[in-house]
């Protein structure tokens, strides 16, 4: 048997395993690194955790605002909340209040 025919025969027997190995490698790489792979899944989980934290913070802020607004409703008017808002909007102070004057560069909020 000649060397060329022996190489052809061995190459022919190696083609199918090489193709299957390449396909397995492709699917394995996509399972870990692809758009829907393990790495992307971990990134989505981290993003979900951050979004849930942001949602909880927004919900707490909304609840705080709802409590303040509830004090200004017509059915139940909270005098303290009304006084606070009136003073803030009219820029007035009670004679017993301590007033701290701030310069143009010193903002309170």
Backbone as JSON Lines, residues from 0, in Angstrom:
{"i":0,"aa":"X","n":[0.82,-1.16,0.0],"ca":[0.0,0.0,0.0],"c":[0.88,1.25,0.0]}
{"i":1,"aa":"X","n":[0.47,2.22,-0.73],"ca":[1.31,3.41,-0.85],"c":[0.99,4.39,0.28]}
{"i":2,"aa":"X","n":[1.9,5.3,0.48],"ca":[1.76,6.3,1.54],"c":[0.58,7.23,1.26]}
{"i":3,"aa":"X","n":[0.35,7.61,0.03],"ca":[-0.74,8.52,-0.32],"c":[-2.09,7.87,-0.03]}
{"i":4,"aa":"X","n":[-2.26,6.61,-0.38],"ca":[-3.55,5.96,-0.14],"c":[-3.77,5.76,1.36]}
{"i":5,"aa":"X","n":[-2.69,5.52,2.11],"ca":[-2.82,5.38,3.56],"c":[-3.24,6.71,4.2]}
{"i":6,"aa":"X","n":[-2.69,7.81,3.74],"ca":[-3.06,9.14,4.25],"c":[-4.5,9.49,3.89]}
{"i":7,"aa":"X","n":[-4.93,9.12,2.67],"ca":[-6.31,9.36,2.27],"c":[-7.28,8.58,3.15]}
{"i":8,"aa":"X","n":[-6.94,7.35,3.42],"ca":[-7.82,6.51,4.23],"c":[-7.91,7.06,5.66]}
{"i":9,"aa":"X","n":[-6.78,7.44,6.23],"ca":[-6.8,7.99,7.59],"c":[-7.52,9.34,7.64]}
{"i":10,"aa":"X","n":[-7.33,10.16,6.63],"ca":[-8.02,11.46,6.58],"c":[-9.52,11.24,6.45]}
{"i":11,"aa":"X","n":[-9.92,10.25,5.67],"ca":[-11.35,9.96,5.52],"c":[-11.97,9.48,6.81]}
{"i":12,"aa":"X","n":[-11.24,8.72,7.59],"ca":[-11.78,8.25,8.87],"c":[-11.77,9.35,9.93]}
{"i":13,"aa":"X","n":[-11.0,10.4,9.77],"ca":[-10.92,11.48,10.74],"c":[-11.89,12.61,10.45]}
{"i":14,"aa":"X","n":[-12.5,12.64,9.27],"ca":[-13.39,13.75,8.91],"c":[-14.63,13.77,9.79]}
{"i":15,"aa":"X","n":[-15.31,12.67,9.95],"ca":[-16.56,12.63,10.73],"c":[-16.31,13.0,12.19]}
{"i":16,"aa":"X","n":[-15.32,12.43,12.87],"ca":[-15.08,12.85,14.26],"c":[-14.69,14.33,14.37]}
{"i":17,"aa":"X","n":[-13.95,14.83,13.39],"ca":[-13.56,16.24,13.43],"c":[-14.78,17.15,13.28]}
{"i":18,"aa":"X","n":[-15.71,16.77,12.41],"ca":[-16.93,17.57,12.23],"c":[-17.75,17.54,13.5]}
{"i":19,"aa":"X","n":[-17.93,16.37,14.1],"ca":[-18.71,16.28,15.33],"c":[-18.03,17.01,16.48]}
{"i":20,"aa":"X","n":[-16.72,16.97,16.53],"ca":[-15.98,17.71,17.56],"c":[-16.16,19.21,17.37]}
{"i":21,"aa":"X","n":[-16.13,19.67,16.13],"ca":[-16.33,21.09,15.85],"c":[-17.74,21.53,16.23]}
{"i":22,"aa":"X","n":[-18.73,20.71,15.9],"ca":[-20.12,21.04,16.25],"c":[-20.29,21.07,17.76]}
{"i":23,"aa":"X","n":[-19.71,20.1,18.46],"ca":[-19.78,20.07,19.92],"c":[-19.1,21.29,20.52]}
{"i":24,"aa":"X","n":[-17.97,21.68,19.99],"ca":[-17.27,22.87,20.46],"c":[-18.08,24.13,20.23]}
{"i":25,"aa":"X","n":[-18.72,24.21,19.08],"ca":[-19.55,25.38,18.76],"c":[-20.7,25.51,19.75]}
{"i":26,"aa":"X","n":[-21.42,24.42,19.97],"ca":[-22.55,24.47,20.9],"c":[-22.08,24.67,22.34]}
{"i":27,"aa":"X","n":[-20.95,24.11,22.69],"ca":[-20.41,24.32,24.03],"c":[-20.02,25.78,24.26]}
{"i":28,"aa":"X","n":[-19.39,26.38,23.26],"ca":[-19.02,27.8,23.39],"c":[-20.25,28.67,23.5]}
{"i":29,"aa":"X","n":[-21.27,28.39,22.67],"ca":[-22.51,29.19,22.73],"c":[-23.25,28.98,24.05]}
{"i":30,"aa":"X","n":[-23.15,27.79,24.63],"ca":[-23.82,27.54,25.91],"c":[-23.21,28.37,27.04]}
{"i":31,"aa":"X","n":[-21.95,28.72,26.92],"ca":[-21.31,29.51,27.97],"c":[-21.18,30.98,27.6]}
{"i":32,"aa":"X","n":[-20.78,31.28,26.38],"ca":[-20.46,32.65,26.01],"c":[-21.49,33.31,25.1]}
{"i":33,"aa":"X","n":[-22.48,32.61,24.64],"ca":[-23.43,33.15,23.67],"c":[-24.4,34.15,24.28]}
{"i":34,"aa":"X","n":[-25.32,34.64,23.46],"ca":[-26.31,35.63,23.9],"c":[-27.21,35.1,25.02]}
{"i":35,"aa":"X","n":[-27.48,33.84,25.01],"ca":[-28.34,33.23,26.02],"c":[-27.57,32.21,26.87]}
{"i":36,"aa":"X","n":[-26.27,32.37,26.96],"ca":[-25.42,31.42,27.66],"c":[-25.34,31.7,29.14]}
{"i":37,"aa":"X","n":[-24.45,31.0,29.8],"ca":[-24.3,31.1,31.25],"c":[-23.78,32.47,31.68]}
{"i":38,"aa":"X","n":[-22.86,33.02,30.95],"ca":[-22.32,34.34,31.3],"c":[-23.39,35.42,31.16]}
{"i":39,"aa":"X","n":[-24.14,35.37,30.08],"ca":[-25.22,36.34,29.87],"c":[-26.31,36.17,30.92]}
{"i":40,"aa":"X","n":[-26.57,34.95,31.32],"ca":[-27.56,34.69,32.36],"c":[-27.13,35.3,33.69]}
{"i":41,"aa":"X","n":[-25.86,35.17,34.03],"ca":[-25.35,35.77,35.26],"c":[-25.44,37.3,35.2]}
{"i":42,"aa":"X","n":[-25.16,37.87,34.04],"ca":[-25.27,39.33,33.89],"c":[-26.71,39.78,34.04]}
{"i":43,"aa":"X","n":[-27.64,39.01,33.48],"ca":[-29.07,39.36,33.62],"c":[-29.52,39.25,35.07]}
{"i":44,"aa":"X","n":[-29.0,38.28,35.81],"ca":[-29.36,38.15,37.22],"c":[-28.85,39.35,38.02]}
{"i":45,"aa":"X","n":[-27.64,39.8,37.75],"ca":[-27.1,40.98,38.43],"c":[-27.92,42.23,38.08]}
{"i":46,"aa":"X","n":[-28.29,42.36,36.82],"ca":[-29.13,43.49,36.41],"c":[-30.48,43.43,37.09]}
{"i":47,"aa":"X","n":[-31.04,42.25,37.22],"ca":[-32.33,42.09,37.9],"c":[-32.22,42.5,39.36]}
{"i":48,"aa":"X","n":[-31.14,42.12,40.04],"ca":[-30.95,42.52,41.43],"c":[-30.87,44.03,41.56]}
{"i":49,"aa":"X","n":[-30.14,44.68,40.65],"ca":[-30.02,46.13,40.7],"c":[-31.36,46.81,40.44]}
{"i":50,"aa":"X","n":[-32.12,46.27,39.5],"ca":[-33.43,46.84,39.19],"c":[-34.37,46.69,40.38]}
{"i":51,"aa":"X","n":[-34.31,45.57,41.08],"ca":[-35.16,45.37,42.25],"c":[-34.79,46.33,43.37]}
{"i":52,"aa":"X","n":[-33.5,46.61,43.54],"ca":[-33.07,47.6,44.54],"c":[-33.59,48.98,44.15]}
{"i":53,"aa":"X","n":[-33.45,49.34,42.88],"ca":[-33.95,50.64,42.41],"c":[-35.47,50.74,42.57]}
{"i":54,"aa":"X","n":[-36.16,49.65,42.3],"ca":[-37.62,49.64,42.44],"c":[-38.02,49.85,43.9]}
{"i":55,"aa":"X","n":[-37.32,49.2,44.81],"ca":[-37.63,49.36,46.24],"c":[-37.39,50.8,46.68]}
{"i":56,"aa":"X","n":[-36.31,51.41,46.2],"ca":[-36.02,52.8,46.55],"c":[-37.1,53.73,45.99]}
{"i":57,"aa":"X","n":[-37.51,53.49,44.76],"ca":[-38.56,54.32,44.15],"c":[-39.89,54.14,44.88]}
{"i":58,"aa":"X","n":[-40.17,52.92,45.28],"ca":[-41.42,52.66,46.0],"c":[-41.42,53.36,47.36]}
{"i":59,"aa":"X","n":[-40.27,53.34,48.05],"ca":[-40.17,54.03,49.34],"c":[-40.34,55.54,49.16]}
{"i":60,"aa":"X","n":[-39.75,56.09,48.11],"ca":[-39.9,57.52,47.85],"c":[-41.35,57.86,47.51]}
{"i":61,"aa":"X","n":[-41.97,57.01,46.69],"ca":[-43.37,57.24,46.34],"c":[-44.27,57.17,47.57]}
{"i":62,"aa":"X","n":[-44.01,56.21,48.47],"ca":[-44.81,56.11,49.69],"c":[-44.66,57.34,50.56]}
{"i":63,"aa":"X","n":[-43.43,57.87,50.62],"ca":[-43.21,59.1,51.38],"c":[-43.99,60.27,50.8]}
{"i":64,"aa":"X","n":[-43.98,60.38,49.48],"ca":[-44.73,61.46,48.85],"c":[-46.23,61.27,49.02]}
{"i":65,"aa":"X","n":[-46.69,60.02,48.97],"ca":[-48.12,59.77,49.16],"c":[-48.57,60.17,50.56]}
{"i":66,"aa":"X","n":[-47.71,59.93,51.56],"ca":[-48.06,60.34,52.92],"c":[-48.13,61.86,53.04]}
{"i":67,"aa":"X","n":[-47.2,62.54,52.38],"ca":[-47.22,64.01,52.43],"c":[-48.43,64.58,51.7]}
{"i":68,"aa":"X","n":[-48.76,63.99,50.57],"ca":[-49.9,64.47,49.8],"c":[-51.2,64.15,50.51]}
{"i":69,"aa":"X","n":[-51.23,62.99,51.19],"ca":[-52.45,62.61,51.91],"c":[-52.79,63.64,52.99]}
{"i":70,"aa":"X","n":[-51.78,64.3,53.54],"ca":[-52.03,65.33,54.54],"c":[-52.63,66.6,53.95]}
{"i":71,"aa":"X","n":[-52.64,66.72,52.64],"ca":[-53.19,67.92,51.99],"c":[-54.53,67.65,51.29]}
{"i":72,"aa":"X","n":[-55.07,66.47,51.44],"ca":[-56.34,66.14,50.79],"c":[-57.48,66.9,51.48]}
{"i":73,"aa":"X","n":[-58.54,67.14,50.75],"ca":[-59.67,67.94,51.25],"c":[-60.4,67.23,52.4]}
{"i":74,"aa":"X","n":[-60.49,65.89,52.36],"ca":[-61.21,65.16,53.4],"c":[-60.47,65.19,54.73]}
{"i":75,"aa":"X","n":[-59.16,65.15,54.67],"ca":[-58.36,65.12,55.88],"c":[-57.2,66.09,55.7]}
{"i":76,"aa":"X","n":[-57.36,67.28,56.22],"ca":[-56.35,68.31,56.06],"c":[-55.49,68.36,57.31]}
{"i":77,"aa":"X","n":[-54.25,67.98,57.2],"ca":[-53.31,67.99,58.32],"c":[-52.77,69.41,58.47]}
{"i":78,"aa":"X","n":[-53.0,70.04,59.61],"ca":[-52.57,71.43,59.77],"c":[-51.04,71.61,59.68]}
{"i":79,"aa":"X","n":[-50.3,70.64,60.18],"ca":[-48.84,70.77,60.11],"c":[-48.33,70.74,58.68]}
{"i":80,"aa":"X","n":[-48.88,69.82,57.89],"ca":[-48.46,69.73,56.49],"c":[-48.89,70.98,55.72]}
{"i":81,"aa":"X","n":[-50.08,71.46,56.0],"ca":[-50.56,72.67,55.33],"c":[-49.68,73.86,55.7]}
{"i":82,"aa":"X","n":[-49.33,73.97,56.98],"ca":[-48.47,75.06,57.42],"c":[-47.09,74.97,56.78]}
{"i":83,"aa":"X","n":[-46.55,73.77,56.71],"ca":[-45.24,73.57,56.1],"c":[-45.25,73.98,54.63]}
{"i":84,"aa":"X","n":[-46.24,73.54,53.89],"ca":[-46.3,73.87,52.46],"c":[-46.57,75.37,52.25]}
{"i":85,"aa":"X","n":[-47.43,75.96,53.07],"ca":[-47.71,77.39,52.92],"c":[-46.46,78.21,53.17]}
{"i":86,"aa":"X","n":[-45.72,77.88,54.21],"ca":[-44.49,78.62,54.5],"c":[-43.45,78.45,53.4]}
{"i":87,"aa":"X","n":[-43.35,77.25,52.87],"ca":[-42.37,77.01,51.8],"c":[-42.75,77.76,50.54]}
{"i":88,"aa":"X","n":[-44.04,77.77,50.21],"ca":[-44.46,78.42,48.96],"c":[-44.46,79.94,49.09]}
{"i":89,"aa":"X","n":[-44.82,80.47,50.25],"ca":[-44.88,81.93,50.44],"c":[-43.58,82.51,50.96]}
{"i":90,"aa":"X","n":[-42.64,81.64,51.29],"ca":[-41.34,82.06,51.82],"c":[-41.52,82.89,53.1]}
{"i":91,"aa":"X","n":[-42.35,82.36,54.01],"ca":[-42.63,83.02,55.29],"c":[-42.04,82.19,56.41]}
{"i":92,"aa":"X","n":[-41.92,82.83,57.59],"ca":[-41.41,82.14,58.75],"c":[-42.23,82.54,59.97]}
{"i":93,"aa":"X","n":[-42.28,81.67,60.94],"ca":[-42.94,81.94,62.21],"c":[-42.02,82.85,63.03]}
{"i":94,"aa":"X","n":[-42.57,83.74,63.85],"ca":[-41.68,84.59,64.66],"c":[-40.76,83.8,65.59]}
{"i":95,"aa":"X","n":[-41.15,82.59,65.97],"ca":[-40.32,81.79,66.87],"c":[-39.3,80.93,66.12]}
{"i":96,"aa":"X","n":[-39.34,80.92,64.8],"ca":[-38.41,80.11,64.01],"c":[-37.03,80.76,63.99]}
{"i":97,"aa":"X","n":[-36.02,79.94,63.89],"ca":[-34.65,80.41,63.73],"c":[-34.35,80.43,62.24]}
{"i":98,"aa":"X","n":[-33.92,81.57,61.74],"ca":[-33.69,81.74,60.32],"c":[-32.19,81.8,60.06]}
{"i":99,"aa":"X","n":[-31.74,80.98,59.14],"ca":[-30.34,80.97,58.74],"c":[-30.29,81.45,57.3]}
{"i":100,"aa":"X","n":[-29.67,82.58,57.08],"ca":[-29.6,83.13,55.72],"c":[-28.43,82.49,54.98]}
{"i":101,"aa":"X","n":[-28.68,82.06,53.77],"ca":[-27.66,81.45,52.95],"c":[-27.31,82.36,51.79]}
{"i":102,"aa":"X","n":[-26.05,82.35,51.42],"ca":[-25.61,83.15,50.29],"c":[-26.05,82.5,48.97]}
{"i":103,"aa":"X","n":[-25.8,83.16,47.84],"ca":[-26.23,82.62,46.56],"c":[-25.53,81.3,46.21]}
{"i":104,"aa":"X","n":[-24.31,81.08,46.7],"ca":[-23.6,79.83,46.4],"c":[-23.91,78.73,47.4]}
{"i":105,"aa":"X","n":[-24.5,79.06,48.53],"ca":[-24.79,78.07,49.58],"c":[-26.25,77.66,49.49]}
{"i":106,"aa":"X","n":[-26.49,76.61,48.76],"ca":[-27.86,76.12,48.62],"c":[-28.11,75.0,49.61]}
{"i":107,"aa":"X","n":[-29.3,74.97,50.17],"ca":[-29.64,73.95,51.14],"c":[-29.88,72.61,50.46]}
{"i":108,"aa":"X","n":[-30.52,72.61,49.32],"ca":[-30.67,71.39,48.57],"c":[-30.27,71.57,47.15]}
